[in-house]
Amino acid sequence: MRTMRVYLVGGAVRDRLLGLPVRERDWVVVGATPEELRAAGYLPVGREFPVFLHPTTREEYALARLERKVAPGYRGFTTQFSPEVTLEEDLRRRDLTINAMAESEGGELIDPYGGQADLAARLLRHVSESFVEDPVRVLRAARFAARFAGRGFSIAADTLELMRRMTVSGELSALTPERVWQETERALATDHPEAFFATLRACGALAVIYPELDALYGVPQPPRWHPEIDTGVHVMLALACAARSAASTAVRFAVLMHDLGKARTPRELWPKHHGHEEAGVPLIEGLADRLRVPGTYRELAILAAREHTRVHRALELRPETVLRLLEECDAFRRPERFAELLAACTADARGRTGFEAAPYPQAAYLGAALAAAAAVTLPEAVRRGLEGAAIGAQIRQRRLAAVSAVKAAAPPQ
């Protein structure tokens, strides 16, 4: 007689073994039919294969299934499910061994593909050769490398070789923009987002998915300001710095994008990059269009590309130029975005070899200048008799005086 069995699977098992908090739980049901689950009160939600919500916990329960590749891309699969599909068969279709473990209702660990051993060895290893059938797995492996880099995890050599084969085969061209961005955004939120891009570069995928970033490697910068020299290395150092400071994912994306224009500098002008700020804008716009990057990310990235050099030079600028910077950044209407710009510039300045803990007084100075200028009001006695542009001119004059006072009080440079 057939018996329905339920197993906890995937990330919940992995994270428990790592001693991490389990945020969500997924279940696999073996030996049951969709009709039996519906009869037990489970709510069907899966469109391509049977997934149900538990009637009480609302956690996801999926029937054990097999997948067969029938067309290119991550959607080119047919799904087979039946009560005869075993737990081991279901786990075999998963990407990494550390995600292919299960736990019975009695607490027994089921680990047919060596996930626990790979956890101990800190290895991200594919479950089977079918790894190559789904291009999303390249992104997922890179994201797990970023998520667990702080715990010493790395991609197994044979898995990295499969990822290279997938890249060379052209399989990555089947990735949809939405999925690329989804995995990127999740990687940006990890403690080590730079490991995501390093992994993609190691298997050749960075040149396919993010050619604008790949083009930065090998582009030199003046050693006086950039001891690390290589622009690609600098961008990754800056991204790591942004992550250490717990900056938002929008700030991290802006840091990633801020120097794209340096790849456009003619070789005969290296290592100088005059005009790279504006040269990077169309590259960001093209990338954002291609991957359908959210508007808030795009706007901040373009702002950081255009303005990071002026922000770095803030302490040298005249008060009039500082006020113009605040105005052109729309800082009075959008102070939160200006604060994110300063966070991105701080990461840029500290994302250099030997400068990781260097002070960055420009951020405090510009923040104080904005606060002082934004606090300016126009007394009624002064406003009386003024109209339109005259009122704006008076306010701007008082804002300039406020910025000048902040400048005068700043420590000498």
Buried (B, 14 or more C-beta within 10 A) or exposed (E): EEEEBBBBBBBBBBBBBEEEEEEEBBBBBBBBBBEBBEEEEBEEEBEEBBBBBBEEEEBBBBBBBBBEEEEBBBEBBEBEBEBEBEBBBBBBBBBBBBBBBBBEEEEEEBBBBBBBEBBEEEBBBBBBEBBBBBBBBBBBBBBBBBBBBEEEBBBBEEBBEBBBBBBEEEBBEBBBEEBBBBBBBBBBBBBBBBBBBBBBBBBBBBBBBBEBBBBBBEBBBEEEEBEBBBBBBBBBBBBBBBBEEEBBBBBBBBBBBBBBBBBBBEEEEEBEBEEBBEBBBEBBBEBBEBBEBEEEBBBBBBBBBBBBBBBBEBBEBEBEBBBBBBBEBEBBEBBEBBBBBBBBBBBBBBBBEEBEEEEBEBBBBBBBBBEBBBEBEBEEEEBEEBEEEEEEEBBBEBBBBBBBBBBEEBEEE
